[in-house]
């Protein structure tokens, strides 16, 4: 049973599990993977209906449900205790996992985590829906069109203030992940009307990282500190959007290592 397409890189006693966001895939971690897998066993996965993972029919794919599925599948391959890093929806899922499984989760690094809004989302975001439609129409040709700057601008200008520095390979992988995500709307609809509002043990270090130019989850309505654990350490990264692990690779690696070390 490997519905999440779990992949393992590096070796060592410390396990770091990475959870990507909505419409993404495990490839979202490619830029930080080399550094993190040098220090830890770095474990990536594809969420249901994303990347190479099945959509698990007839299941409510909200963050709580997904957190349980991930823990079950990690246990099935012998991973009992682990640190977490998650981006966007993956950050929300990581927080849910820490709240529900305090004996398993050792630390959480939330990279632009979703779910920290006072007023839960009630409908789909129009801009993201348009991005999905575009990705569906073009992802089979992503390796070619990603070499054109104007196409990279269309796809990533709202994602990052540093989009011009993104390589065609990074952009192509993101487009393929978005366009091929059969579970995109199922996961999106499942978190509507919800938010993260649980307690996390102070024994579990939590770092929350947001870019200073996050248009997807802006500070004015999607970065509510009162919903996060009181002991959370908040980090703002300059010149960074909704995917800081692309914009500020070294900084995200550094903050992740600091978080893990604080739990050891």
C-alpha positions in Angstrom: 0.0 0.0 0.0 1.9 3.1 -1.2 -0.9 5.4 -2.4 1.2 8.4 -1.7 4.2 7.5 -3.9 6.7 7.9 -1.1 10.4 8.4 -2.1 13.4 8.4 0.2 16.7 10.3 -0.3 19.9 10.3 1.8 20.4 8.3 4.9 20.6 8.7 8.6 18.6 8.3 11.8 16.8 11.7 11.4 13.8 11.5 9.1 12.4 14.6 7.4 9.1 14.2 5.6 8.1 16.8 3.0 4.5 17.5 2.0 3.8 19.6 -1.1 0.9 22.0 -1.7 -2.3 21.9 -3.8 -1.7 21.3 -7.5 1.9 20.5 -6.8 4.0 17.3 -6.4 7.0 16.0 -4.7 9.1 17.7 -7.3 8.4 21.0 -5.5 11.2 20.1 -3.1 13.9 19.5 -5.8 15.8 22.7 -5.1 16.2 22.0 -1.3 16.5 18.2 -1.5 20.2 18.1 -2.2 21.1 20.0 0.9 18.5 18.4 3.2 19.3 14.9 2.1 23.0 15.4 2.9 22.0 15.9 6.6 18.9 13.8 7.0 16.9 11.0 5.4 14.7 13.2 3.2 11.3 11.7 2.4 9.0 13.1 -0.2 5.5 12.1 -1.2 2.7 12.9 -3.6 -0.6 13.7 -2.1 -3.7 11.8 -3.3 -4.4 12.7 -7.0 -1.1 14.5 -7.4 2.1 13.5 -9.0 2.2 9.7 -9.2 -0.3 9.1 -6.4 -3.7 7.6 -6.8 -6.9 9.6 -6.0 -8.3 7.3 -3.3 -11.9 7.3 -4.4 -14.8 7.9 -2.0 -12.7 9.5 0.7 -13.0 13.0 2.0 -9.6 14.5 1.3 -9.6 17.3 3.9 -6.3 18.1 5.7 -7.3 16.0 8.8 -8.1 12.9 6.7 -4.9 13.3 4.6 -2.8 13.7 7.8 -4.0 10.3 9.0 -3.3 8.7 5.6 0.2 10.0 5.6 0.9 8.7 9.1 -0.5 5.3 8.3 1.6 5.0 5.2 4.8 6.1 7.0 4.2 3.6 9.7 3.7 0.9 7.0 7.2 1.4 5.7 8.7 1.5 9.2 8.9 5.3 9.8 7.5 5.9 13.2 9.0 9.2 14.3 9.8 12.1 11.9 10.1 15.8 11.4 7.9 17.6 8.9 8.2 20.3 6.3 5.2 21.4 4.3 4.3 24.1 1.8 0.9 25.7 1.5 -1.8 23.0 1.9 1.1 20.7 2.8 2.0 23.0 5.7 -1.6 22.9 6.9 -1.5 19.1 6.8 1.8 19.1 8.7 0.2 21.2 11.5 -2.7 18.8 11.6 -0.3 15.8 11.9 1.5 17.4 14.8 -1.7 18.1 16.6 -3.1 14.6 16.1 0.1 12.5 16.4 2.3 14.2 19.0 4.2 11.0 19.7 5.2 10.7 16.0 5.9 14.2 14.9 9.1 15.7 16.2 9.0 19.2 14.6 7.2 21.2 12.0 8.5 23.7 9.5 5.5 25.3 7.7 6.5 27.0 4.5 3.7 29.4 3.7 1.2 27.1 5.3 -2.5 27.4 4.4 -5.3 27.2 7.0 -4.3 30.2 9.1 -7.2 32.4 8.2 -9.8 33.8 10.6 -12.6 33.5 8.0 -12.5 30.1 6.3 -12.5 30.1 2.5 -15.9 29.3 1.1 -15.3 29.2 -2.6 -12.6 28.5 -5.1 -10.1 31.3 -5.9 -10.6 32.5 -9.4 -6.9 33.1 -10.2 -5.9 29.6 -9.1 -8.7 28.2 -11.2 -7.4 30.0 -14.2 -3.9 28.7 -13.5 -5.3 25.2 -13.4 -7.1 25.6 -16.7 -4.0 26.9 -18.4 -1.8 24.1 -16.9 -4.3 21.5 -18.1 -4.1 22.9 -21.6 -0.3 23.1 -21.8 1.3 20.7 -19.4 2.1 18.0 -22.0 4.3 20.6 -23.8 5.7 22.1 -20.6 9.3 21.1 -21.3 9.2 23.2 -24.5 7.1 26.2 -23.6 8.9 26.7 -20.3 11.9 27.9 -22.3 9.9 31.0 -23.3 10.2 33.8 -20.8 6.7 35.2 -21.6 5.2 31.8 -20.8 7.1 31.6 -17.5 5.8 35.1 -16.7 2.2 34.1 -17.3 2.6 31.0 -15.0 4.8 32.3 -12.2 4.7 36.1 -11.9 2.1 35.9 -9.2 3.9 33.1 -7.5 7.2 34.8 -6.9 8.9 38.2 -7.2 11.9 36.2 -8.3 10.1 34.3 -11.1 12.7 35.5 -13.7 15.4 33.5 -11.9 13.4 30.2 -12.1 14.9 27.7 -14.5 12.8 26.3 -17.3 13.1 22.9 -15.6 11.6 24.2 -12.3 8.8 25.8 -14.2 8.1 22.8 -16.4 7.9 20.5 -13.4 5.5 22.8 -11.7 3.3 23.0 -14.8 3.3 19.2 -15.2 2.3 18.8 -11.5 -0.5 21.3 -11.8 -1.8 20.1 -15.1 -1.7 16.4 -14.2 -3.2 16.7 -10.7 -6.4 14.6 -11.0 -7.2 15.3 -7.4 -6.8 19.1 -7.6 -10.4 20.1 -7.1 -11.2 17.2 -4.8 -8.6 18.4 -2.3 -9.5 22.1 -2.9 -13.2 21.6 -2.2 -12.4 19.4 0.9 -10.7 22.2 2.7 -13.3 24.9 2.0 -15.1 26.0 5.2 -12.2 24.8 7.3 -9.1 26.2 8.9 -6.4 25.0 11.3 -7.5 25.6 14.9 -5.9 22.8 16.9 -3.4 22.8 19.8 0.1 21.5 19.3 2.3 20.4 22.2 5.1 22.9 23.2 7.4 19.9 23.0 7.1 20.0 19.2 9.1 23.0 17.8 7.1 24.8 15.1 8.6 27.3 12.6 6.3 29.2 10.2 7.9 30.8 7.2 6.2 33.3 4.9 7.6 35.3 2.0 7.1 39.0 2.2 5.4 38.9 -1.2 2.9 36.1 -0.9 -0.1 36.9 -3.1 -1.7 33.5 -2.7 -1.9 33.7 1.1 -1.4 37.4 1.9 -0.6 38.6 5.4 -3.8 40.6 5.8 -6.1 37.6 5.7 -4.1 34.3 5.6 -1.3 34.6 8.1 -3.2 34.8 11.4 -0.8 34.2 14.3 -3.5 33.5 16.8 -4.4 30.3 15.0 -0.9 28.9 15.1 0.7 27.3 18.2 1.7 30.0 20.7 5.3 28.8 20.8 5.7 29.0 17.0 8.7 30.9 15.6 7.7 33.1 12.7 10.1 34.0 9.9 9.6 36.4 7.1 11.8 36.0 4.1 12.5 39.0 1.8 11.9 38.8 -1.9 10.0 35.7 -1.5 6.5 34.6 -2.6 4.3 31.5 -2.0 7.1 29.0 -2.7 10.0 30.2 -0.5 11.8 26.9 -1.1 12.3 28.2 -4.7 13.0 31.8 -3.8 15.3 31.5 -0.8 16.7 27.9 -1.0 19.5 28.4 1.6 17.3 30.3 4.0 14.6 27.6 4.0 17.2 24.9 4.5 18.8 26.9 7.3 15.4 27.5 9.1 14.5 23.8 8.7 17.8 22.7 10.2 17.4 25.1 13.1 13.9 23.7 13.8 15.0 20.1 13.7 18.0 20.8 15.9 15.8 22.5 18.5 13.9 19.2 18.9 17.0 17.0 19.3 
